Amino acid sequence: MPLDFAGSFSATASTAYWGLHGGFYPLKDGDTIAIVGASGSVGSFLVQLAQEWDVKIIAVASKKNEARLKELGADMFVDYRDPEAIEQHGKTADFVLDASLFNAGEHAALILAKENATYVGMTTLPDNSYRPDVKRVFLSRTPAMTNDIVIPYLFDFYEKHGLADQIAYTLPFTVDGVKEAHRLLEGTRNSGKIIFKV
Ligand SMILES: NC(=O)c1ccc[n+]([C@@H]2O[C@H](COP(=O)([O-])OP(=O)(O)OC[C@H]3O[C@@H](n4cnc5c(N)ncnc54)[C@H](OP(=O)(O)O)[C@@H]3O)[C@@H](O)[C@H]2O)c1
């Protein structure tokens, strides 16, 4: 594993792992899952790790990321700026994982959820005024969710299937590089990780 990838993947790939393996929903072959924020760092690991099951994956992101998500294994793509496309896939997902930045995609996520589906939010939880039938869970790491479970799993997965990296920017580890990283975090930027090279 290249050092850049090793330095950038563990926090978000672990979050993706626990989203799928944390016991929130008993995922099974034949299910449909929706991954909102699928082009981001957590989301694209979700798309890749979910292929451990024989599930249909609906990836929700910006149109510009459609081809990449299909390459990563998404079966269907929905642009979150296209209300018709969201409605078209309405109530089709058994399990919805919302990895959109600050839950920006939560409304789309709830539209996609089947009756009585499970929604896992990575950032916060939507209130239950809309789609109260959907079970809502907030993914917070518990003491039982330890790295000695997830890191060996991820390395094993990487060796067997590979994992695409989610590095959006590589900057020099200098004062100017760090300033630039903050500027990117606070402004408009591509989804994915910012890493520094020493
Ligand atoms: N609970 C935990 O343990 C944990 C751990 C890590 C991260 N997080 C949280 O998870 C979230 C994602 O983190 P990340 O590092 O993966 O971020 P990221 O790489 O910046 O990805 C953000 C994702 O949000 C999507 N997005 C932006 N606006 C959207 C909208 N209006 N509707 C739907 N999707 C939208 C982006 O899509 P496009 O780029 O295609 O537009 C992208 O897929 C963050 O809020 C972070 O705080 C939680």
PDBQT file of the ligand as one rigid body, heavy atoms in Angstrom, charges set to zero:
ROOT
HETATM    1  N1  LIG A 201     -19.341   9.435  12.246  1.00  0.00    +0.000 N 
HETATM    2  C1  LIG A 201     -18.052   9.280  11.940  1.00  0.00    +0.000 C 
HETATM    3  O1  LIG A 201     -17.322   8.460  12.553  1.00  0.00    +0.000 OA
HETATM    4  C2  LIG A 201     -17.464  10.083  10.793  1.00  0.00    +0.000 A 
HETATM    5  C3  LIG A 201     -16.140   9.840  10.362  1.00  0.00    +0.000 A 
HETATM    6  C4  LIG A 201     -15.668  10.522   9.251  1.00  0.00    +0.000 A 
HETATM    7  C5  LIG A 201     -16.476  11.483   8.637  1.00  0.00    +0.000 A 
HETATM    8  N2  LIG A 201     -17.723  11.740   9.119  1.00  0.00    +0.000 N 
HETATM    9  C6  LIG A 201     -18.602  12.740   8.475  1.00  0.00    +0.000 C 
HETATM   10  O2  LIG A 201     -19.018  12.180   7.237  1.00  0.00    +0.000 OA
HETATM   11  C7  LIG A 201     -19.253  13.237   6.286  1.00  0.00    +0.000 C 
HETATM   12  C8  LIG A 201     -18.474  12.915   5.009  1.00  0.00    +0.000 C 
HETATM   13  O3  LIG A 201     -17.052  12.993   5.251  1.00  0.00    +0.000 OA
HETATM   14  P1  LIG A 201     -16.023  12.824   4.038  1.00  0.00    +0.000 P 
HETATM   15  O4  LIG A 201     -14.654  12.974   4.615  1.00  0.00    +0.000 OA
HETATM   16  O5  LIG A 201     -16.368  11.603   3.261  1.00  0.00    +0.000 OA
HETATM   17  O6  LIG A 201     -16.370  14.145   3.171  1.00  0.00    +0.000 OA
HETATM   18  P2  LIG A 201     -16.045  14.471   1.645  1.00  0.00    +0.000 P 
HETATM   19  O7  LIG A 201     -14.944  13.599   1.128  1.00  0.00    +0.000 OA
HETATM   20  O8  LIG A 201     -15.887  15.943   1.562  1.00  0.00    +0.000 OA
HETATM   21  O9  LIG A 201     -17.410  14.036   0.859  1.00  0.00    +0.000 OA
HETATM   22  C9  LIG A 201     -18.583  14.783   0.989  1.00  0.00    +0.000 C 
HETATM   23  C10 LIG A 201     -19.684  14.129   0.170  1.00  0.00    +0.000 C 
HETATM   24  O10 LIG A 201     -20.881  14.913   0.349  1.00  0.00    +0.000 OA
HETATM   25  C11 LIG A 201     -21.487  15.053  -0.926  1.00  0.00    +0.000 C 
HETATM   26  N3  LIG A 201     -22.385  16.208  -0.910  1.00  0.00    +0.000 N 
HETATM   27  C12 LIG A 201     -22.075  17.529  -0.836  1.00  0.00    +0.000 A 
HETATM   28  N4  LIG A 201     -23.208  18.272  -0.865  1.00  0.00    +0.000 NA
HETATM   29  C13 LIG A 201     -24.250  17.384  -0.958  1.00  0.00    +0.000 A 
HETATM   30  C14 LIG A 201     -25.676  17.524  -1.042  1.00  0.00    +0.000 A 
HETATM   31  N5  LIG A 201     -26.263  18.729  -1.028  1.00  0.00    +0.000 N 
HETATM   32  N6  LIG A 201     -26.434  16.400  -1.136  1.00  0.00    +0.000 NA
HETATM   33  C15 LIG A 201     -25.852  15.177  -1.148  1.00  0.00    +0.000 A 
HETATM   34  N7  LIG A 201     -24.502  14.976  -1.066  1.00  0.00    +0.000 NA
HETATM   35  C16 LIG A 201     -23.726  16.073  -0.980  1.00  0.00    +0.000 A 
HETATM   36  C17 LIG A 201     -20.305  15.200  -1.880  1.00  0.00    +0.000 C 
HETATM   37  O11 LIG A 201     -20.752  14.931  -3.211  1.00  0.00    +0.000 OA
HETATM   38  P3  LIG A 201     -20.044  15.591  -4.525  1.00  0.00    +0.000 P 
HETATM   39  O12 LIG A 201     -18.590  15.840  -4.172  1.00  0.00    +0.000 OA
HETATM   40  O13 LIG A 201     -20.225  14.548  -5.572  1.00  0.00    +0.000 OA
HETATM   41  O14 LIG A 201     -20.794  16.859  -4.798  1.00  0.00    +0.000 OA
HETATM   42  C18 LIG A 201     -19.401  14.094  -1.337  1.00  0.00    +0.000 C 
HETATM   43  O15 LIG A 201     -19.809  12.853  -1.850  1.00  0.00    +0.000 OA
HETATM   44  C19 LIG A 201     -18.761  14.538   6.948  1.00  0.00    +0.000 C 
HETATM   45  O16 LIG A 201     -19.881  15.305   7.382  1.00  0.00    +0.000 OA
HETATM   46  C20 LIG A 201     -17.925  14.062   8.122  1.00  0.00    +0.000 C 
HETATM   47  O17 LIG A 201     -17.972  14.974   9.203  1.00  0.00    +0.000 OA
HETATM   48  C21 LIG A 201     -18.228  11.050  10.164  1.00  0.00    +0.000 A 
ENDROOT
TORSDOF 0
